Protein backbone atom coordinates (compact mmCIF):
# COMPACT_ATOMS: atom_id res chain seq x y z
CA UNK A 1 0.00 0.00 0.00
CA UNK A 2 2.87 2.35 0.75
CA UNK A 3 4.22 1.85 -2.77
CA UNK A 4 0.83 2.57 -4.33
CA UNK A 5 0.63 5.87 -2.44
CA UNK A 6 4.16 6.78 -3.49
CA UNK A 7 3.32 6.09 -7.14
CA UNK A 8 0.23 8.32 -6.94
CA UNK A 9 2.08 11.21 -5.33
CA UNK A 10 5.31 10.90 -7.33
CA UNK A 11 3.78 12.50 -10.45
CA UNK A 12 2.27 15.39 -8.51
CA UNK A 13 5.32 16.70 -6.66
CA UNK A 14 8.52 18.39 -7.88
CA UNK A 15 10.73 16.54 -5.37
CA UNK A 16 9.78 12.84 -5.59
CA UNK A 17 12.85 11.82 -3.56
CA UNK A 18 11.42 13.63 -0.53
CA UNK A 19 8.28 11.43 -0.39
CA UNK A 20 8.12 9.45 2.84
CA UNK A 21 5.29 7.08 3.75
CA UNK A 22 5.04 5.30 7.08
CA UNK A 23 2.33 2.93 8.27
CA UNK A 24 0.90 2.52 11.73
CA UNK A 25 -2.06 0.45 12.90
CA UNK A 26 -4.79 2.13 14.90
CA UNK A 27 -7.99 0.26 15.86
CA UNK A 28 -7.60 -2.33 13.06
CA UNK A 29 -7.12 0.45 10.49
CA UNK A 30 -3.83 1.00 8.68
CA UNK A 31 -2.94 4.68 8.83
CA UNK A 32 -0.59 5.80 6.07
CA UNK A 33 1.30 8.95 7.01
CA UNK A 34 2.44 10.86 3.93
CA UNK A 35 5.25 13.38 4.20
CA UNK A 36 6.46 15.47 1.27
CA UNK A 37 8.83 18.40 0.81
CA UNK A 38 7.27 21.57 2.29
CA UNK A 39 7.38 23.25 -1.12
CA UNK A 40 5.18 20.44 -2.53
CA UNK A 41 2.57 20.49 0.23
CA UNK A 42 0.19 22.77 -1.70
CA UNK A 43 0.37 20.54 -4.77
CA UNK A 44 -0.53 17.45 -2.76
CA UNK A 45 -3.44 19.15 -1.00
CA UNK A 46 -4.74 21.03 -4.05
CA UNK A 47 -7.33 23.77 -4.24
CA UNK A 48 -9.89 23.30 -1.46
CA UNK A 49 -8.31 19.90 -0.70
CA UNK A 50 -9.50 18.28 -3.92
CA UNK A 51 -6.23 16.49 -4.71
CA UNK A 52 -5.92 15.17 -1.15
CA UNK A 53 -9.51 13.94 -1.26
CA UNK A 54 -8.88 12.19 -4.59
CA UNK A 55 -5.75 10.50 -3.22
CA UNK A 56 -7.67 9.30 -0.16
CA UNK A 57 -10.54 8.01 -2.32
CA UNK A 58 -8.22 6.05 -4.61
CA UNK A 59 -6.30 4.57 -1.70
CA UNK A 60 -9.48 3.54 0.12
CA UNK A 61 -10.75 1.83 -3.04
CA UNK A 62 -7.42 0.03 -3.43
CA UNK A 63 -7.49 -1.08 0.22
CA UNK A 64 -11.10 -2.27 -0.02
CA UNK A 65 -10.17 -4.37 -3.03
CA UNK A 66 -7.42 -5.96 -0.93
CA UNK A 67 -9.74 -6.49 2.06
CA UNK A 68 -8.22 -3.92 4.41
CA UNK A 69 -9.14 -0.52 5.80
CA UNK A 70 -6.88 2.51 5.58
CA UNK A 71 -6.72 6.22 6.26
CA UNK A 72 -4.26 8.58 4.60
CA UNK A 73 -2.88 11.44 6.68
CA UNK A 74 -0.86 14.19 5.03
CA UNK A 75 1.67 15.45 7.55
CA UNK A 76 3.77 18.58 7.21
ABEGO torsion letter per residue (X at the ends): XAAAAAAAAAAABABAAABBBBBBBBGGBBBBBBBBBAAAAAAAAEBGGAAAAAAAAAAAAAAAAAGBBBBBBBBX
